[in-house]
Amino acid sequence: METAFTVLPPTLILAPLICFSKKRLFEELAECASSILEVSTQQVIDALNLRESAGSTCIGKGVAIPHALVKSSRSCAVLALLNQSVTFNSIDSDPEEVDIAFSFYFSRSRKSEKDEAMLSHLSELLAEPELVNSLRLSHHDVGKIAAILNKTDQRLAALMKEDAS
């Protein structure tokens, strides 16, 4: 299911997603995103892995925001609510268990400071236990997830408006 937003890019929802490793999670995310981005799944996987090699995109408490620049004229997001957590680890951090992956794919030609600010504000919002718990409790109801994302987008829009002032 794709949902339209004002701040968040077009977002697909995968819930509940069953996978048993970070590698498989990235494959699922990339497969989903590649159809919107009109690039190969492997290109998206490679972009995710390249970004992840710079440092883990895990923000804690079971949440990760994997993101990458892609060779596409489009941007999109994929929210995956996993049936069970997978381990995110990198050379410079301790392994962390992740069951919510909100991934973003930005066009290389369109990535902007606005995108970076959106990711920063989103990571703050996803640190709120109420939001994360709402997503976890709704992982079998795509309509509820879309409503939560809509409210999150409204909050992001308000934060971005504050930044512009």
Solvent accessible surface area in square Angstrom, and as a share of the most:
residue,aa,sasa,rsa
1,M,120,0.54
2,E,98,0.44
3,T,23,0.13
4,A,95,0.74
5,F,34,0.14
6,T,113,0.66
7,V,25,0.14
8,L,5,0.03
9,P,17,0.10
10,P,56,0.35
11,T,0,0.00
12,L,22,0.11
13,I,10,0.05
14,L,41,0.21
15,A,23,0.17
16,P,49,0.31
17,L,17,0.09
18,I,106,0.54
19,C,3,0.02
20,F,145,0.60
21,S,47,0.30
22,K,32,0.14
23,K,150,0.63
24,R,100,0.37
25,L,0,0.00
26,F,3,0.01
27,E,41,0.19
28,E,37,0.17
29,L,0,0.00
30,A,0,0.00
31,E,104,0.47
32,C,27,0.16
33,A,0,0.00
34,S,13,0.08
35,S,82,0.53
36,I,30,0.15
37,L,4,0.02
38,E,126,0.56
39,V,27,0.15
40,S,57,0.37
41,T,45,0.26
42,Q,103,0.46
43,Q,93,0.41
44,V,0,0.00
45,I,24,0.12
46,D,74,0.39
47,A,15,0.12
48,L,2,0.01
49,N,74,0.38
50,L,126,0.63
51,R,74,0.27
52,E,12,0.05
53,S,91,0.59
54,A,87,0.67
55,G,14,0.13
56,S,33,0.21
57,T,7,0.04
58,C,22,0.13
59,I,69,0.35
60,G,17,0.17
61,K,147,0.62
62,G,12,0.12
63,V,0,0.00
64,A,0,0.00
65,I,7,0.04
66,P,1,0.01
67,H,36,0.16
68,A,6,0.04
69,L,75,0.37
70,V,5,0.03
71,K,140,0.59
72,S,20,0.13
73,S,73,0.47
74,R,107,0.39
75,S,30,0.20
76,C,0,0.00
77,A,0,0.00
78,V,0,0.00
79,L,0,0.00
80,A,0,0.00
81,L,3,0.02
82,L,11,0.05
83,N,80,0.41
84,Q,96,0.43
85,S,45,0.29
86,V,4,0.02
87,T,57,0.33
88,F,2,0.01
89,N,80,0.41
90,S,29,0.19
91,I,187,0.95
92,D,113,0.59
93,S,50,0.32
94,D,115,0.60
95,P,87,0.55
96,E,71,0.32
97,E,93,0.42
98,V,0,0.00
99,D,29,0.15
100,I,1,0.00
101,A,0,0.00
102,F,2,0.01
103,S,0,0.00
104,F,0,0.00
105,Y,0,0.00
106,F,3,0.01
107,S,0,0.00
108,R,128,0.47
109,S,98,0.63
110,R,160,0.58
111,K,57,0.24
112,S,48,0.31
113,E,147,0.66
114,K,115,0.49
115,D,29,0.15
116,E,100,0.45
117,A,31,0.24
118,M,4,0.02
119,L,20,0.10
120,S,59,0.38
121,H,25,0.11
122,L,0,0.00
123,S,32,0.20
124,E,97,0.44
125,L,7,0.03
126,L,3,0.02
127,A,58,0.45
128,E,50,0.23
129,P,74,0.46
130,E,123,0.55
131,L,19,0.10
132,V,5,0.03
133,N,73,0.37
134,S,43,0.28
135,L,2,0.01
136,R,74,0.27
137,L,158,0.79
138,S,10,0.07
139,H,43,0.19
140,H,133,0.60
141,D,58,0.30
142,V,46,0.26
143,G,44,0.43
144,K,117,0.50
145,I,0,0.00
146,A,11,0.09
147,A,52,0.40
148,I,26,0.13
149,L,3,0.02
150,N,69,0.35
151,K,136,0.58
152,T,5,0.03
153,D,4,0.02
154,Q,110,0.49
155,R,103,0.37
156,L,0,0.00
157,A,35,0.27
158,A,52,0.41
159,L,44,0.22
160,M,26,0.12
161,K,154,0.65
162,E,117,0.52
163,D,83,0.43
164,A,91,0.70
165,S,124,0.80
